[in-house]
């Protein structure tokens, strides 16, 4: 396993969906830590086995749009906490100092994924 980078800046140039990956100008791909957002499943049926999870393309589009409004062309300060499928899992702060994870939850674009929230020591949202 490749060692995780320390804190880094991600200037977001592309958003896949509400929980990532976010593509950074420097080539890093970031999975937003501690949350789950609706996935796009337009090309294939929903295959997830997660409890209380529903695939919904309309909700996925809304979540992606909100993630884009919060992050595109902005510089996030991120702290690596894990790796997943070739992406860095990171706790990221928006330029105004808010947690990206908490901001996504606050507007209903994602839900807290409790097991990862605890694992990554995400703390409380303000």
ABEGO torsion letter per residue (X at the ends): XBBBBBBBBBBBABBABAAOBBBBAAGBBBBBBGBBBBBBAAABBBABABBGBBBBAAAAAAAAAAAAAAABGBBBBBBBABBBGGBBBBBBBBAAGBBAAAAAAAAGABBBBAAAAAAAGAEBBX
